Structures are given as structure tokens and as C-alpha cells.
Amino acid sequence: MKVLLLLAGILLHVSQHASALVVDEGTEVVLLPCLVSQNLKLPVTWSNTALSPPTVHQYSSSGDNLTDQNRRYQNRTSMNRDALLTGNFSLTLRRPQLCDTGTYTCSTRSPDSQPQTVELQVKVPQVEVDSGVESVLLPCRTTAHLPKDATVEWKDRGDKKVHVFKNGSDQPDQQDQRYRTRTKMKKNPVKTGDLSVTLKHPTDADSRAFTCTVYNRWRRIHKTVVTLRVKVPQVEVDSGAESVLLPCRATGKLPEDVTVEWMDRGDRTVHVYENGFDHPEEQDQFYRDRTKMNEDPLRTGDLSLTLKLPTDGDANSYTCIVSREGNILIQKQVHLHVKVTHQVEVDSGAESVLLPCRTTLHLPGDASVEWRDRDNRKVHVYQNGSDHPEEQDQFYRDRTKMDGDLLRTGDLSLMLGHPTDGDSDIYTCNVSSREGHILMKKQVRLQVKGQQVEVEEGAESVLLLFRTTPDLPGDAKVAWGCNKPEQVLLAHLYEKGSDQPSKQHQLYRNRTKVNEDLLKSGDLSLTLSYPTQRDSGAYRCGVWREDQLLRGKTVRLKVKGSVPDQDQEKSETDVAPLIQLL
């Protein structure tokens, strides 16, 4: 009796505060506690009100009553046989799954008994490991008796087969190529119940969920989900730094006949060391003349790589691979983040903007200076003592200028004329010798603030301003379009020396006008008559010659009226290309 009174005292405490349980998916069983006093009225019901039907398990005078049980819990719940004697109506839930997460209530018909609640959280177990470890164990164990013909199958989140054990042996031919030769299970896994798999040389590409499933011809017997997270060290450097070190060190002695290979995330070869020498001929052109390893790296175990003149284009994941006769001995990764610290901001419509690049290095008189944008388009080329506009991309033609005698002064800054929002980019100043060796690299991020025009509904007209360099090609076409939520509307088209009103969207018919001889003057501004709220949106002007964009600008128009325009915000969220309309 004393024991029962003690239990009742515990129950009073539990009934006022829901208990919480956290278990991993794949756990064999979880016990949901429920203790009740002797003077109870059956049945005792476990329920989850988030489900329909809500009954998880019910115990009546005749024992278990599973007539109204939710099918989700079929064959997975049980109570102690002596529950009536002990007052312990705790529920055993087998093979808890993620979908079992929720609030469970144990209740009776006793008027003086309060329902008891248990908050159950089923989570995916997580394994964390550092990049560079030799292997990692993905756990999966069961105490259930497994039939001899059971199949164990490991899959990743993309449904690729990681490892298959069937008919008493591994089945490597069924593995995905990504995991071939990288996995191993212990002996007799079906007999021991230890179905864990060892994954060799994990990288951040292996950071994902893995599922261990056991089944035979009739049913699924067991399932465990494990999440693997491979932690990769981070290296951060400013763009313009002379170099950056990507660390990789071996702890043990390395054989003399191993190959050390650095690769980037795109599978490009960054550096190769083999037979005591570097092999620059195997490098990707992007890294040629920019990498270096320490002398005698195999003896010292320091396989770190120095990358010269890093830019934002080098921000990547790099992998150091040590192999022997095709077998990987070491695989370590490092993430490189390159910050562009030089920032320039200018308003759209400004006459010009200066992209700074200065050096104190003594530059040879035959050095080349080349400015490029993030898309690797040539912005400006200075070579053999003069500019080379014929090498420029058409988008920058007649818009750039550099100071004279720049190699002597070290001022390699670039003046960009008539900047628009389309010029917002990262620009790289490259200096190289006559032999093609890179001497210097510096970057600058340009942010051109977009232009916004506001006008009251009822105004006679509104001007969308766009002025650029004069003397554009006479065969170019000029198009103004408005980006609406569902489509791009062609507001105005100038082609073959004249306006093309027949191609306009009817919303703008007889309401738009551009200047005469606009290609010669460079004034591509658009006048829109009698603006209304439905004209609000992002207007993009593009100048094309054939399919090549020569100039571009965005102007955001806001027409203010008495009634808010519901489409206005949507129409300003994106600027679609006009070329599809031409």
C-alpha cells in the first residue's frame, strides 16, 4: 500500500507537468510512462488527438482492446500484463518513427484522475566527423531476430545504393559508383544485429541522410535513418592578398610513391605532386602559375597548398587527395572564402564611376592590364602601351578609359561611363607579363543604385531617363519593356530607324515616345503619356545588335493614386530580359 501511495504522489506531479521524451528513429522501443491509483475505472486509453482516429492503445477489463486503434500503431504497442496489479499502464511503442512525434495522453474514466501527457520527439540520429578522417561509422543496430534470408540495404537521400548485404554476402555490383570500394559492414550482420556500415574518406559531399533498411520477401523488418555531417575547415582571405594557404597535413609517414592531388569542387585539377616533382602540365589552366607546395612534402607531411592572388572566383571547396596505385590513403577538404573588400557605390544616371586599382609594384613596360567582369567578359584591355578597344566586349565599348602612362604611375584604375544597374558586378584588374605570368590581381565590387521615378496619376506624362554614349550602331534596336507578374509587356520598340507601334502591347499604344535620332545622340529616354497605376512597375531598356546586348538599364516607375495597386510590388521584384519579345 505504501508503494501505491508513493506512486499516486508521483502521478499527481506528472499529471500537472507533461513529461518529455526524446529518442532516435531506429530505437527498438520507447516507454511512455503512466502510473494510476488503485481506484481506477477502466478502460485506460492512450490517445494522440492529432490523429483520426486518435486511439493509440486501450486497456479494458478483458485486456488489450485494439478495435479503435489507429492503423499507424498496429503491431507496435503493448502494456504490462500485470498493469491492473501494479497501476503501471506505461505504453511500450516499438520502432518509433519521425511521424510518431507528438503529444500522447493517458486517461481513465475515474472522476478523480487527471489525464497524463507525454511529449514524444523522434529525431534522426546525427553523426558528426571532421573532414580528413579515415572513416566514419553509420550506426544501425537491432535486437530483433532477423531471418537468414534478410536483406540489408543502405541508401542515401538521393535513393542511391550505398551498401547491399544479401544472401549472406555483400553485393558491390549493386552499389552506386560514388560509394564503390568505400563501404564495409561487419561479419555476420544479420546474425549479430549490428547492421552498421563504415564509410571511408567522408567529404562534405557525403553530408546527408542515410537509411538502413532490413527486409525479406514478405515485409520490412527494421529501418534506421542516420544523418551524417562532415565538418570542413574554413579559410577566409581578402581579395587582393598576395596568397592564401590551404592547409593539409598528414599525421603518419607517407610512402615515397604516393601521388598528392588537389582538386576543386568542379573536379578541376588544381595541383599535382608525383614522383618527387610538381606536374604543372596536369593543372587546369585557371590555376596555372598560381599554386605552390612546400619542398619535400612527403617527408614533412605538410601537403598544404599556397594559392597566389586569390579572387572571388577562387571561392570554392578544395580537396587534398593522397593516393597510391589508385587507392586513396588521405582525403581532406578546406572551404575557401574570398572577400571583396573594395566597394564602390554610385547612382544610376551618373556621368561615370571610377573603379580603383593602384599598386606600388614596379611593373615592366611590356606588361598587359586587363579588366574583366564576373562573367569573364573583357571590360578594358591595355597592351603594348595602348588601349585595345577591339578586344572589349560590346557591352563596354566606348564606355571605359584608363589614365596614360599607367604602368609607370601604378594607377590602373578604370573609368566606366554611364553606369546603370546592369553594371553592378565584381570587376577584376589583371596584370600579366609578356610571357603570360600573372603579376597582380585586384578586385572591386560595383553597386549601381537603381533609378526610381514617382508621378501622380493624372499627370500629362512621365520621363523614364536613360542616357548613354552617343553614336550607337545604326542597325541596333532599342526596346523598352515592363515586367508584370505574369509576363513582360513590350512598351516601345525602335528598329530599322523608326518606331514599331504595331509590335507594342496595346496598353502602351499611342502613349509612348522616344527622341529622334536616339542612336546618334545616345538619349534613349522614354516618355509615357497619361500614366496610371497599372503602369507602375520595373521598366527595362535594352539596346541590341543582332542578339548581343550593347546597353541596358532599369527604371522603376511608381504611379501614385487614390487606390493602392495590388500588382505594383509584384511587378517590381524582377527584371526579365526583353530579347524574348523581339
BELNORVEN-V718909 format. One record per pair of residues at least 4 apart in sequence whose C-alpha atoms are under 8 Angstrom apart, sorted by the first residue. I is the first residue (numbers start at 1). J is the second residue. D is the distance in whole Angstrom. If there is no record, write none. Layout:
# BELNORVEN-V718909
i: {I	I}
j: {J	J}
d: {D	D}
This chain:
# BELNORVEN-V718909
i: {1	2	3	4	4	4	4	4	5	5	6	7	7	7	7	8	8	8	8	9	10	11	11	11	11	12	13	14	14	14	15	15	15	15	16	17	18	18	18	18	19	19	19	20	20	20	20	21	21	21	21	22	22	22	22	23	23	23	23	23	23	24	24	24	24	24	25	25	25	25	25	25	25	25	25	25	26	26	26	26	26	26	26	26	27	27	27	27	28	28	28	28	28	29	29	29	29	29	30	30	30	30	30	31	31	31	31	32	32	32	32	32	33	33	33	33	33	34	34	34	34	34	34	35	35	35	35	36	36	36	36	36	37	38	39	40	40	40	40	41	41	41	42	42	42	42	42	42	43	43	43	43	43	43	44	44	44	44	44	44	44	44	45	45	45	45	45	45	45	45	45	46	46	46	46	46	46	46	46	46	47	47	47	47	47	47	47	48	48	48	48	48	48	48	49	49	49	49	49	50	50	51	52	53	53	53	54	54	55	55	55	56	56	56	56	57	57	57	57	57	57	57	58	58	58	58	59	59	59	60	60	69	69	70	73	76	76	76	76	77	77	77	77	78	78	78	79	79	79	79	79	80	80	80	82	83	83	83	84	95	96	96	97	97	98	98	98	98	99	100	100	100	101	101	101	101	102	102	102	103	103	103	103	104	104	104	104	105	105	105	105	106	106	106	107	107	107	107	108	108	109	124	124	124	125	125	125	126	126	126	126	127	127	127	127	127	128	128	128	128	129	129	129	129	129	129	130	130	130	131	131	131	131	131	131	131	131	131	131	131	132	132	132	132	132	132	132	133	133	133	133	133	134	134	134	134	134	134	135	135	135	135	135	136	136	136	136	136	137	137	137	137	138	138	138	138	138	138	139	139	139	139	140	140	140	140	140	140	141	141	141	141	142	142	142	142	143	144	145	145	146	146	146	146	146	147	147	148	148	148	148	149	149	149	149	150	150	150	150	150	150	151	151	151	151	151	151	151	152	152	152	152	152	152	152	152	153	153	153	153	153	153	153	153	153	154	154	154	154	154	154	154	154	155	155	155	155	155	155	155	155	156	156	156	156	156	156	156	157	157	157	157	160	160	161	161	161	162	162	162	162	162	163	163	163	163	163	163	163	163	163	164	164	164	164	164	165	165	165	166	166	168	171	172	172	175	175	176	179	182	182	182	182	183	183	183	183	184	184	184	185	185	185	185	185	186	186	186	186	188	189	189	189	190	190	195	201	201	202	202	202	203	203	203	203	203	204	204	204	204	204	206	206	206	207	207	207	207	208	208	208	209	209	209	209	210	210	210	210	211	211	211	211	212	212	212	212	213	213	213	213	213	214	214	214	214	215	215	215	215	216	216	232	232	232	233	233	233	234	234	234	234	235	235	235	235	235	236	236	236	236	237	237	237	237	237	237	237	238	238	238	238	238	238	239	239	239	239	239	239	239	239	239	239	240	240	240	240	240	240	241	241	242	242	242	243	243	243	243	243	244	244	244	244	244	245	245	245	245	246	246	246	246	246	246	247	247	247	247	248	248	248	248	248	248	248	249	249	249	249	250	250	250	250	250	251	252	253	253	253	254	254	254	254	255	256	256	256	257	257	257	258	258	258	258	258	258	259	259	259	259	259	259	259	259	260	260	260	260	260	260	260	260	261	261	261	261	261	261	261	261	262	262	262	262	262	262	262	262	263	263	263	263	263	263	263	263	263	264	264	264	264	264	264	264	265	265	265	265	268	268	269	269	269	270	270	270	270	271	271	271	271	271	271	271	271	272	272	272	272	272	273	273	273	274	274	276	279	280	280	283	283	284	287	289	289	290	290	290	291	291	291	291	292	292	292	293	293	293	293	293	294	294	294	294	296	297	297	297	298	298	303	309	309	310	310	310	311	311	311	311	311	311	311	312	312	312	312	313	314	314	314	315	315	315	315	316	316	316	317	317	317	317	318	318	318	318	319	319	319	319	320	320	320	320	321	321	321	321	321	322	322	322	322	323	323	323	323	324	324	340	340	340	341	341	342	342	342	343	343	343	343	344	344	344	344	344	345	345	345	345	346	346	346	346	346	346	347	347	347	347	347	348	348	348	348	348	348	348	348	349	349	349	349	349	349	350	350	351	351	351	352	352	352	352	352	353	353	353	353	353	354	354	354	354	355	355	355	355	355	355	356	356	356	356	357	357	357	357	357	357	357	358	358	358	358	359	359	359	360	361	362	362	363	363	363	363	364	364	365	365	365	366	366	366	366	366	367	367	367	367	367	367	367	368	368	368	368	368	368	368	368	369	369	369	369	369	369	369	369	370	370	370	370	370	370	370	370	371	371	371	371	371	371	371	371	372	372	372	372	372	372	372	372	372	373	373	373	373	373	373	373	374	374	374	374	377	377	378	378	378	379	379	379	379	380	380	380	380	380	380	380	380	381	381	381	381	381	382	382	382	383	383	388	389	389	392	392	393	394	394	394	395	395	395	396	396	398	399	399	399	399	399	400	400	400	400	401	401	401	402	402	402	402	402	403	403	403	403	405	406	406	406	407	407	412	417	417	418	418	418	419	419	420	420	420	420	420	420	420	421	421	421	421	421	421	422	422	422	422	423	423	423	424	424	424	424	425	425	425	426	426	426	426	427	427	427	427	428	428	428	428	429	429	429	429	430	430	430	430	430	431	431	431	431	432	432	432	432	432	433	433	433	450	450	450	451	451	451	452	452	452	452	453	453	453	453	453	454	454	454	454	455	455	455	455	455	455	455	456	456	456	457	457	457	457	457	457	457	458	458	458	459	459	460	460	460	461	461	461	461	461	462	462	462	462	462	463	463	463	463	464	464	464	464	464	464	465	465	465	465	466	466	466	466	466	467	467	467	467	468	468	468	468	469	469	470	470	470	470	470	471	471	471	471	472	472	472	472	473	473	474	474	474	475	475	475	475	476	476	476	476	476	476	476	477	477	477	477	477	477	477	478	478	478	478	478	478	478	478	479	479	479	479	479	479	479	479	479	480	480	480	480	480	480	480	480	480	480	481	481	481	481	481	481	481	481	481	482	482	482	482	482	482	482	482	483	483	483	483	483	483	483	483	483	483	483	483	484	484	484	484	484	484	484	484	485	485	485	488	488	488	489	489	490	490	490	490	490	491	491	491	491	491	492	492	492	492	492	492	492	492	493	493	493	493	493	494	494	494	495	495	500	501	501	504	504	505	508	511	511	511	512	512	512	512	513	513	513	514	514	514	514	514	515	515	515	515	517	518	518	518	519	519	531	531	532	532	532	533	533	533	533	533	534	534	534	534	535	535	535	536	536	536	536	536	536	537	537	537	537	537	537	537	538	538	538	538	538	538	538	538	538	539	539	539	539	539	540	540	540	540	540	540	540	540	541	541	541	542	542	542	542	542	542	543	543	543	543	544	544	544	544	545	545	547	554	556	558	560	567	568	569	578}
j: {5	6	7	8	37	38	86	87	9	37	10	11	35	36	37	12	35	36	37	13	14	15	34	35	36	16	17	18	19	116	114	115	116	117	116	117	116	117	118	119	117	118	119	118	119	120	121	118	119	120	121	120	121	122	123	27	30	120	121	122	123	96	122	123	124	125	95	96	97	98	122	123	124	125	224	225	95	96	97	140	222	223	224	225	94	95	96	224	94	95	96	142	143	92	93	94	95	96	92	93	94	95	96	90	91	92	93	90	91	92	93	118	88	89	90	91	118	88	89	90	91	106	116	87	88	89	90	40	87	88	89	113	87	87	110	108	109	110	113	108	109	110	59	60	61	108	109	110	58	59	60	61	108	109	58	59	60	89	106	107	108	109	55	56	57	58	59	105	106	107	108	55	56	57	58	91	104	105	106	107	54	55	56	57	104	105	106	54	55	56	102	103	104	105	53	54	55	103	104	54	102	70	70	68	69	70	69	70	68	69	70	69	70	73	77	64	65	66	69	77	78	91	64	65	66	69	63	64	65	64	65	73	74	74	77	92	93	94	95	91	92	93	94	91	92	93	83	89	90	91	92	88	89	90	86	87	88	89	88	222	100	122	101	122	121	122	123	124	122	120	121	122	119	120	121	122	119	120	121	117	118	119	120	117	118	119	120	115	116	117	118	115	116	117	113	114	115	116	113	115	113	225	226	227	225	226	227	226	227	228	229	138	226	227	228	229	228	229	230	231	133	136	228	229	230	231	230	231	232	201	202	203	204	230	231	232	233	331	332	333	201	202	203	330	331	332	333	201	202	330	331	332	200	201	202	329	330	331	198	199	200	201	202	198	199	200	201	202	196	197	198	199	196	197	198	199	226	228	195	196	197	226	194	195	196	197	212	224	193	194	195	196	193	194	195	222	193	193	191	193	150	190	191	193	221	190	216	167	168	190	191	166	167	168	216	166	167	190	214	215	216	164	165	166	167	214	215	216	164	165	166	195	212	213	214	215	161	162	163	164	165	211	212	213	214	161	162	163	164	210	211	212	213	159	160	161	162	163	210	211	212	160	161	162	208	209	210	211	208	209	210	211	175	176	174	175	176	175	176	179	180	183	170	171	172	174	175	179	183	184	197	170	171	172	174	175	169	170	171	170	171	188	175	180	181	179	180	180	183	198	199	200	201	197	198	199	200	197	198	199	189	195	196	197	198	194	195	196	197	192	193	194	195	194	195	212	330	331	206	230	331	207	230	331	332	333	229	230	231	232	333	228	229	230	227	228	229	230	227	228	229	225	226	227	228	225	226	227	228	223	224	225	226	222	223	224	225	220	221	222	223	224	220	221	222	223	219	220	221	222	220	221	333	334	335	333	334	335	334	335	336	337	246	334	335	336	337	336	337	338	339	241	244	310	336	337	338	339	310	311	338	339	340	341	309	310	311	312	338	339	340	341	442	443	309	310	311	441	442	443	309	310	308	309	310	306	307	308	309	310	306	307	308	309	310	304	305	306	307	304	305	306	307	334	336	303	304	305	334	302	303	304	305	320	332	333	301	302	303	304	254	301	302	303	330	301	301	298	299	301	258	298	299	301	298	275	276	298	274	275	324	274	275	322	323	324	325	272	273	274	275	321	322	323	324	272	273	274	303	320	321	322	323	269	270	271	272	273	320	321	322	269	270	271	272	318	319	320	321	267	268	269	270	271	318	319	320	321	268	269	270	316	317	318	319	316	317	318	319	283	284	282	283	284	283	284	287	291	278	279	280	282	283	287	291	292	278	279	280	282	283	277	278	279	278	279	296	283	288	289	287	288	288	291	437	438	307	308	309	305	306	307	308	305	306	307	297	303	304	305	306	302	303	304	305	300	301	302	303	302	303	320	440	441	314	338	441	315	338	339	340	441	442	443	337	338	339	340	374	336	337	338	335	336	337	338	335	336	337	333	334	335	336	333	334	335	336	331	332	333	334	330	331	332	333	328	329	330	331	332	328	329	330	331	327	328	329	330	328	329	443	444	445	444	445	443	444	445	444	445	446	447	355	444	445	446	447	446	447	448	449	350	353	446	447	448	449	420	448	449	450	451	418	419	420	421	448	449	450	451	418	419	420	451	466	467	418	419	417	418	419	415	416	417	418	419	415	416	417	418	419	413	414	415	416	413	414	415	416	444	446	412	413	414	444	411	412	413	414	429	442	443	410	411	412	413	410	411	412	410	410	408	410	367	407	408	410	407	433	385	407	408	383	384	385	433	434	383	384	407	431	432	433	434	381	382	383	384	431	432	433	434	381	382	383	412	429	430	431	432	378	379	380	381	382	429	430	431	378	379	380	381	427	428	429	430	376	377	378	379	380	427	428	429	430	377	378	379	425	426	427	428	425	426	427	428	392	393	391	392	393	392	393	396	400	387	388	389	391	392	396	400	401	387	388	389	391	392	386	387	388	387	388	392	397	398	396	397	397	548	549	550	549	550	551	400	550	469	415	416	417	418	469	414	415	416	417	414	415	416	406	412	413	414	415	411	412	413	414	409	410	411	412	411	412	429	468	469	467	468	469	423	448	424	448	449	450	552	553	554	447	448	449	450	553	554	448	552	553	554	446	447	448	445	446	447	448	445	446	447	443	444	445	446	443	444	445	446	441	442	443	444	440	441	442	443	438	439	440	441	442	438	439	440	441	436	437	438	439	440	437	438	439	554	555	556	554	555	556	555	556	557	558	464	555	556	557	558	557	558	559	560	459	462	531	557	558	559	560	559	560	561	530	531	532	533	559	560	561	530	531	532	530	531	529	530	531	527	528	529	530	531	527	528	529	530	531	525	526	527	528	525	526	527	528	555	557	524	525	526	555	523	524	525	526	553	522	523	524	525	522	523	524	551	521	522	519	520	521	522	523	519	520	521	522	476	519	520	522	519	545	497	519	520	495	496	497	545	495	496	519	543	544	545	546	493	494	495	496	543	544	545	493	494	495	524	541	542	543	544	490	491	492	493	494	541	542	543	578	490	491	492	493	526	539	540	541	542	578	488	489	490	491	492	539	540	541	578	488	489	490	491	537	538	539	540	487	488	489	537	538	539	540	571	572	574	575	576	488	489	537	538	567	570	571	572	567	570	571	576	578	581	504	505	503	504	505	578	581	504	505	507	508	512	499	500	501	503	504	508	512	513	499	500	501	503	504	498	499	500	499	500	504	509	510	508	509	509	512	528	529	530	526	527	528	529	526	527	528	518	524	525	526	527	523	524	525	526	521	522	523	524	523	524	535	559	536	559	561	558	559	560	561	565	559	565	567	568	557	558	559	556	557	558	559	568	571	556	557	558	568	569	571	572	554	555	556	557	571	572	573	574	575	554	555	556	557	575	552	553	554	555	575	576	577	578	552	553	554	549	550	551	552	553	578	549	550	551	552	548	549	550	551	549	550	579	575	572	568	564	571	572	573	582}
d: {6	6	6	6	7	8	8	8	6	8	6	6	7	7	7	6	7	7	6	7	6	6	8	6	7	7	7	6	7	7	6	6	5	7	8	8	7	5	5	7	7	5	6	6	5	6	8	7	6	5	6	6	5	6	7	7	7	8	6	5	6	8	6	5	6	5	7	6	5	6	6	6	5	7	6	6	6	7	7	8	8	6	4	7	8	6	7	8	6	5	7	7	7	7	6	4	6	7	6	5	6	8	7	7	6	5	6	5	5	6	8	7	8	7	4	7	8	6	5	4	7	6	7	6	5	6	7	7	5	7	7	8	6	6	8	7	7	5	8	6	5	5	7	6	7	6	6	8	7	5	4	7	6	7	6	5	7	8	7	6	5	8	7	8	6	4	6	8	6	5	6	6	5	5	6	8	7	5	5	7	5	4	5	7	6	5	7	5	6	7	7	6	5	7	8	5	8	8	8	7	8	8	7	7	7	6	8	7	6	5	6	5	6	6	8	8	7	6	6	7	8	8	6	5	6	8	5	5	6	6	6	7	7	7	6	8	6	5	7	7	6	5	6	6	5	7	7	6	6	5	6	7	7	8	6	5	5	5	7	8	6	7	8	6	8	5	6	8	8	8	8	7	8	5	5	5	6	5	7	7	6	5	6	6	5	6	7	6	6	4	6	6	5	6	8	7	5	7	7	7	8	6	6	7	7	5	6	6	5	6	7	7	7	6	5	6	6	5	6	7	7	7	8	6	5	6	6	5	6	8	7	6	7	6	6	5	8	8	5	6	7	7	8	7	5	4	7	6	7	8	8	8	6	5	8	8	7	8	6	5	4	5	6	6	5	6	8	7	7	6	5	6	6	5	6	7	7	8	7	4	7	7	6	5	5	8	7	6	6	5	6	7	5	7	8	8	6	7	8	8	7	6	7	7	8	8	8	8	8	7	8	7	6	8	6	7	8	7	6	6	5	7	6	5	7	6	5	6	6	5	7	7	7	6	5	7	7	8	6	5	6	8	6	5	6	6	5	5	6	7	6	5	6	6	5	5	5	7	6	5	7	5	7	7	7	6	4	6	6	5	6	8	8	6	7	5	5	6	6	6	8	7	8	7	7	8	6	8	7	8	8	6	5	7	7	7	5	4	6	6	7	8	7	7	8	7	6	6	7	8	6	5	7	7	5	5	6	6	5	7	7	7	6	5	6	7	8	7	8	6	5	5	5	7	7	8	7	6	6	7	8	7	6	8	7	7	7	5	7	7	8	7	8	7	7	5	5	6	6	5	7	7	6	4	6	6	5	6	8	7	6	4	6	8	6	5	6	7	8	6	5	7	6	5	5	6	6	4	5	7	7	8	6	6	7	7	5	6	6	5	6	7	7	7	6	5	6	6	5	6	7	7	7	8	8	6	5	6	8	8	6	5	6	7	8	6	5	7	6	6	5	7	7	6	6	7	7	6	5	7	6	7	6	5	7	7	5	4	5	6	6	5	6	8	7	7	6	5	6	6	5	6	7	7	8	7	4	7	7	6	5	5	8	7	7	8	6	5	5	7	8	5	6	7	8	7	7	8	7	7	7	6	7	7	7	8	8	7	8	6	7	7	8	7	6	5	8	7	6	5	7	8	6	5	6	6	5	6	8	7	6	5	7	7	8	6	5	6	6	5	7	6	5	5	6	7	6	5	6	6	6	5	5	7	6	5	7	8	6	7	7	7	6	4	6	6	5	6	8	8	6	7	5	5	5	6	6	8	8	7	7	8	6	8	7	8	6	5	7	7	7	6	4	6	6	7	8	7	7	8	7	6	7	7	7	8	6	5	7	7	6	5	6	6	5	7	7	7	6	5	6	7	7	7	8	7	5	5	6	7	7	8	7	6	6	7	8	7	6	8	8	8	7	7	8	5	7	7	8	7	8	7	8	5	5	6	6	5	7	7	6	4	6	6	5	6	8	7	6	4	7	8	6	5	6	7	8	6	5	7	6	6	5	6	5	4	5	7	7	7	7	6	7	7	8	7	5	6	6	5	6	8	7	7	6	5	6	6	5	6	7	7	7	8	7	5	6	8	6	5	7	7	8	6	5	6	6	6	6	6	6	7	7	8	7	7	6	7	6	5	7	7	5	4	5	6	6	5	6	8	7	7	6	5	6	6	5	6	7	7	8	7	4	7	7	6	5	5	8	7	7	8	6	5	6	7	5	7	8	6	7	8	8	7	6	7	8	7	7	8	7	8	7	6	7	7	6	7	7	8	7	6	5	6	8	6	5	7	6	5	6	7	6	5	7	8	7	6	5	7	7	8	6	5	6	6	5	6	6	5	5	6	7	6	5	6	5	5	5	5	7	6	5	7	8	6	7	7	7	6	5	6	7	6	6	8	8	6	7	5	5	6	6	6	8	8	7	7	8	6	8	7	8	6	5	7	7	7	5	4	6	6	7	7	7	8	7	6	6	8	8	6	6	4	6	7	8	7	8	6	5	7	7	7	5	5	6	6	5	7	8	7	6	5	6	7	7	8	8	7	6	5	6	7	8	8	8	8	7	6	7	6	7	7	6	8	7	7	5	8	8	5	6	6	6	7	8	6	6	8	7	8	7	8	5	5	5	6	5	7	7	6	4	6	6	5	6	8	7	6	4	7	8	6	5	6	7	8	6	5	7	6	5	5	6	6	5	4	5	7	5	6	7	7	7	8	7	5	6	6	5	6	8	7	7	6	5	6	6	5	6	7	7	7	8	8	6	5	6	6	5	6	8	6	5	7	6	6	5	6	7	7	6	7	6	5	7	7	5	4	5	6	6	5	6	8	7	7	6	5	6	6	5	6	8	7	8	7	5	7	8	6	5	5	8	7	6	4	6	7	5	6	8	8	8	5	7	5	5	4	8	6	4	6	7	7	5	6	7	7	8	7	7	8	8	6	8	7	7	8	8	7	5	5	7	7	6	5	7	6	5	7	6	5	7	8	7	6	5	7	7	8	6	5	6	6	5	7	7	6	5	5	6	8	7	6	4	7	8	6	5	4	5	7	5	5	7	6	6	5	7	7	6	6	4	6	6	5	6	6	6	7	8	6	7	7	6	6	6	7	7	8	8	7	5	8	7	6	5	7	7	8	8	6	8	5	5	8	7	6	6	8	6	7	8	7	7	8	6	8	7	8	6	5	7	7	7	5	4	6	6	7	7	7	8	7	6	7	6	6	5	7	7	6	5	6	6	5	7	7	7	6	5	6	7	7	7	8	6	6	5	6	7	7	6	7	7	6	8	7	5	6	6	6	8	7	8	8	8	8	7	8	5	5	5	6	8	6	5	7	6	8	5	5	7	6	4	6	6	5	8	8	7	6	5	6	7	8	7	6	4	6	7	8	8	8	6	5	6	7	8	6	4	7	7	6	5	5	6	5	5	6	7	7	7	8	8	7	8	8	6	7	7	7}
